[in-house]
Amino acid sequence: MYYKFSGFTQKLAGAWASDAYSPQGLKPVVSKEAPPIIFATPTKLTSDFTYDYSGRNKVPELQRVFQKSDGVPIHLKRGLPDQMLYRTTLALTLGGTVYCLIALYKASQPRNK
């Protein structure tokens, strides 16, 4: 036996196989004619596209830098830019923590009239 969800009773109800495989009475529509053309100008196919990459492969160089065992943490291996990013993140985190603690302290004090 086949079942389908009845939108009227909000329960499962018995159904024919053709109704069970097309829920809520929706039937697939097969069009006999081609869809209308949206753009009048022809477009370039993706297979015609060629990408010319003139850069060099940096992966082997970066692998050497990051795999070197020199005692420096991985997030600081690339030098000054990494140090600046780390210190800025650290300062903003500490500043935000202090600001939150001050706000909590002020919120916990009663107001003077």
C-alpha positions in Angstrom: 0.0 0.0 0.0 1.2 3.5 -0.8 0.9 6.6 1.5 1.1 10.3 1.0 0.9 13.3 3.3 -2.5 14.9 3.2 -2.3 18.7 3.4 -6.0 18.9 4.5 -5.9 16.5 7.4 -2.1 16.9 8.2 -1.8 13.1 8.4 -0.7 10.2 6.2 -3.4 8.8 4.0 -3.6 5.9 1.6 -2.9 6.7 -2.0 -2.3 5.2 -5.5 1.3 4.7 -6.5 1.2 7.6 -9.0 0.0 10.0 -6.3 2.5 8.8 -3.8 5.5 9.4 -6.1 4.3 12.9 -7.0 3.6 14.6 -3.7 0.9 17.2 -3.1 -0.5 16.5 -6.5 2.4 18.1 -8.4 3.0 16.3 -11.7 6.2 16.7 -13.7 5.7 18.9 -16.7 7.6 18.0 -19.9 7.8 20.9 -22.3 7.7 20.1 -26.0 9.2 23.4 -27.1 12.6 24.8 -26.4 12.8 27.6 -23.8 13.2 31.1 -25.1 16.6 32.6 -25.6 17.4 35.1 -22.8 20.4 36.9 -24.3 20.6 37.7 -28.0 24.4 37.9 -28.0 26.4 34.6 -28.0 28.4 33.9 -24.8 31.8 32.4 -24.5 32.0 28.8 -23.4 34.1 27.8 -20.5 36.1 25.4 -22.5 37.3 28.3 -24.6 38.8 30.1 -21.6 42.5 29.7 -21.0 44.1 30.9 -17.8 47.6 32.2 -18.1 49.4 32.0 -14.7 52.7 33.7 -14.9 53.6 33.5 -11.2 56.0 31.0 -9.6 55.1 28.1 -7.4 55.8 29.2 -3.8 54.7 25.9 -2.1 58.2 24.3 -1.9 59.7 27.5 -0.4 56.9 27.8 2.2 57.2 24.1 3.1 60.9 24.6 3.9 60.1 27.7 6.0 57.3 26.1 8.0 59.0 22.7 8.5 62.3 24.1 9.7 62.9 23.0 13.3 64.1 26.3 14.9 62.0 26.5 18.0 59.7 29.3 16.7 56.0 28.7 17.0 54.2 28.0 13.7 52.1 31.2 13.9 55.3 33.3 14.0 57.5 31.6 11.3 57.1 34.3 8.7 58.7 37.0 10.7 57.6 40.6 11.3 54.1 40.5 9.7 53.2 37.5 11.9 54.6 39.1 15.0 52.6 42.3 14.3 49.4 40.4 13.8 50.0 38.3 16.9 50.8 41.3 19.1 47.8 43.3 17.7 45.4 40.4 18.4 46.9 39.9 21.9 46.5 43.6 22.7 42.9 43.8 21.4 42.0 40.7 23.3 43.5 42.0 26.6 42.0 45.4 26.0 38.5 43.9 25.4 38.8 41.8 28.5 39.7 44.8 30.7 36.9 46.8 29.1 34.4 44.0 29.9 35.6 43.8 33.5 35.3 47.5 34.0 31.8 47.5 32.5 30.8 44.6 34.8 32.2 46.5 37.8 30.2 49.7 36.9 27.1 47.7 36.3 27.3 46.0 39.7 27.6 49.3 41.6 24.3 51.0 42.7 23.5 54.4 41.2 23.8 57.4 43.4 20.9 59.8 43.4 
